[in-house]
Amino acid sequence: MWRWFYLAMGTVAMVFCGVSYAWAILKTPLAAEFQWSPAQLALNQTLSMLFIAFGNLLAGRLARIVPSRILLLCSGGLLFAGFLITAHMTGNILTLYFSNAGLCGIGIGSFVVTIITVMGKWFKDHKGLSTSVLQMGLGTGGLVISLLVTALIENAGMTWRAVYVLLGILTGGVLTIAAMIIREPAAEAKVSNKEVTLSINKELDIHQMIRQREFQQYYLMNILVGTAGAVMLIFTNDFFLSLGCDTGMAVMMVGLLSIGNGLGRLMIGMIYDKKGRSFTLVVITGAALFSSVSLLLSALAEGVFFGIIGTIMAGISFGFIPAAAGPLIQEQYGSRYFASNYSITLTSSVPASFVAAIAGWILTVGGNFGLVFGLLCLLSFSSCVLRYRLNNPKCAT
């Protein structure tokens, strides 16, 4: 039963790794003090996704030679250092990019891949479940951190610098505690009496996997699906303020985006276990298209209702991607090279985040959310076309 305790501890740590999804709130005091533009702040989130992906890849490559405890401890140290440096920065935005995007991003990316790999060894009979629960913690972390930061600044009267120091202590401390408690099962340990449900098709390493046409199409589909979530992670607060909502409503929508993100990560693993790969891909792309269309309707009609629906669905579709990737990659390409294969799959968030940077540029130049959401509709429709090709064996090869 220790594995359930380890899973719970890992999920708590993943909540604090979800600080990257609270950028819509964390950026607000920085914009007020340093007068940085939406495009400059959007670039920080894009760079953060880039460094998270780098941390994913780094941990995936080191997983076979470096003990998992060392990787987890280093992740906590990087997050602590990143927040501490950010808290003491002046007006040089390069410091923000180095500390918040760079150090924190690498720490988060390394921790995510390492903890999911370790838990996968404990839950060979429930690979989809363990990945989904951990990813749910990561997704809901945006809500937890957003509420914490808002309460500390608005209710407790703390300065943003003090809040950043506190976040560094909390995230670094929780990740360090998790690293000291969680261990891998012994090679001879029998972690389950149940039969493993995933049927592995083949064992491919990262170089063999990325040359597969099917994987290339799946990776591109993930990029297209993730664009709506990547955009709303940055601009949810700004979008609802543009609709005439008050600050409280805008902050609440940031929280609902995080809830959707967490629910999506939890649901899709169970859907995959019950319905399989093809149905899961239909759900993922359908949710992204529904989200983009709802957001476009909200922007054109200046209505809040469709904006709420679209924002929640953007979070859900964004959460679908990493949670579904775990069992899918293992089933399609094997478990021997899972850490590195899974890490490369998670890098699909990087190109998606560049769309968010483009959205920031569009808003800076024209201030029109309708153009942004129209672009999202086009991209999500393209993901549905790719999904059809993936579900049609003749097209996927």
Sequence and secondary structure as in RCSB ss.txt:
>XXXX:A:sequence
MWRWFYLAMGTVAMVFCGVSYAWAILKTPLAAEFQWSPAQLALNQTLSMLFIAFGNLLAGRLARIVPSRILLLCS
GGLLFAGFLITAHMTGNILTLYFSNAGLCGIGIGSFVVTIITVMGKWFKDHKGLSTSVLQMGLGTGGLVISLLVT
ALIENAGMTWRAVYVLLGILTGGVLTIAAMIIREPAAEAKVSNKEVTLSINKELDIHQMIRQREFQQYYLMNILV
GTAGAVMLIFTNDFFLSLGCDTGMAVMMVGLLSIGNGLGRLMIGMIYDKKGRSFTLVVITGAALFSSVSLLLSAL
AEGVFFGIIGTIMAGISFGFIPAAAGPLIQEQYGSRYFASNYSITLTSSVPASFVAAIAGWILTVGGNFGLVFGL
LCLLSFSSCVLRYRLNNPKCAT
>XXXX:A:secstr
 HHHHHHHHHHHHHHHHGGGGGHHHHHHHHHHHH   HHHHHHHHHHHHHHHHHHHHHHHHHTTTS HHHHHHHH
HHHHHHHHHHHHT  S HHHHIIIIIIIHHHHHHHHHHHHHHHHHHH TT HHHHHHHHHHHHHHHHHHHHHHHH
IIIIIS   HHHHHHHHHHHHHHHHHHHHHH     TT    SS           HHHHHT HHHHHHHHHHHHH
HHHHHHHHHHHHHHHHHTT  HHHHHHHHHHHHHHHHHHHHHHHHHHHHH HHHHHHHHHHHHHHHHHHHHHHHH
HT HHHHHHHHHHHHHHHHHHHHHHHHHHHHHH STTHHHHHHHHHTTHHHHHHHHHHHHHHHHHT  HHHHHHH
HHHHHHHHHHHHHHHHSHHHH 
